[in-house]
Amino acid sequence: MSTPASFKNLDVRPALARGEQPLGQIRRAVAGLAPDEGLRVLAPFLPSPLIELLRNEGFESRIERGRGADW
């Protein structure tokens, strides 16, 4: 596993708080990554389905606990 040179941040907490599904937003962010970039997704819960979906597409992940309930 190689570590990306830089990360883009995507905070999906506001979308989730509005009752929106952020998968489209996440997909656009992933599609816009350069080969040496990674994506940091900030969520109010552990996004296990997203992690599994992207893993099945060949992406790797690292999970970190944030403040409070954030991941």
Steps between C-alpha positions, in 0.01 A plus 500: 500500500647833402414816690358787290710815482198711595138466601186686403247540781130433451273572796172316443357585844300803377340300218409218736356749751271626221387143431691476171692197380859611426601211274484713184714767664750234609506343152574839339780564750655156435477550123681834533801360685843509343704176514700624801197632695280344762158595633423563866126461564370649824183329621299483825519118498733229373411478128545123471287458183699774325830345606391160368365648174824683426712202610316287242599761240869469591536785748670465837390669819620594841248564774559761768275607784434873507358717775188373672309273265684615186703266281 
